[in-house]
């Protein structure tokens, strides 16, 4: 066990057979050893700092029909909403006053928000908050659109690839979507100069150990600045409503592996982790993560951005309870800091 872990730490990569062994021998002892080394690697770059991202979920309309997602267009039970530009800017104002220096505009692929509208909104946020990072998470666009967003002042873009395997991709998405296009988007974003985030669901329907190994190889080759992984949690209004959720243990193991593979990556302890375990985000940080993403969305709509069942949307997930989250991080020896938390050696 130790030989494989040492090789991973030294080479920042492993052969498929070694990765398979780690994934198939996921014991408490193995997780503890990986987590300890992952924390050491993370603190070399980031000390004990934990960065916050103010999440603004501004629309839950989506033109896509992904089989695992609670806001898929076929979900007739979803209570749909769109925030106005005024509401989005108000979220930024509240967030800035709370100490947030990164805003994440996340939504379904909603055609009502045109490219021009998004550019205008990005420009307004950039002008009002020049010291902040602006992250977008709004799906697949043309390279020209991404370029326009970047020129307007967006710095970062989150686009989970979800799976690097074509056969697995087909089991998760309708035929009008393609893995090739998703990969094209990530390549375009990197070329333009965005700090790019990708990732996948742990324990997603039909996922195999071999799929995860492909995902790790894809992420290593892409070399993203951010990696978001979290356990799959089913939603009752999707075809996969009865599929068993991903586990805390497998997610923590993979956070540690990814930290050792990409030592400088910004890795969130996700809301999904906090949903499957009350201390999930703390466990995520202790496994090598270094980002948390509290919710800045208006309280009235938080429950409607329901990608999966039982998503936490009050209490510590609320940005207003930043003090509580700070206390939770301090209890495990980490500190929330009020800065953008940029990827090292990147200018923006």
Buried (B, 14 or more C-beta within 10 A) or exposed (E): EEEBBEBBBEEEBBEEEBBBBBBEEBEEEBBBBBBBBBBBBBBEBBEBBBBBBBBBBBBBBBEBBBBBBBBBBBBEEBEBBBBEBEBBBBBBEBBBEBBBBBBBBBBBBBEEBEBEEBBEBBBBBBEEBEEBBBBBBBBBBEBEBBBBBBEBBBBBBBBBBBBBBEEBBBBBBEEEBBBEEBBBBBEBBBEBBBBBBBBBBBBBBBBEEBBBBBBBBBBBEBEBBBBBBBBBBBBEBBBBEEBEBBBBBBBBBBBBBBBBBBBBBBBBBBBBBBBBBEBBBBBBBBBBBBBBBBBBBBEEBBEBBBBBBEBBBEEBBBBBBBEBBBEBBEEBEBEBBEBBBBBEEEEB
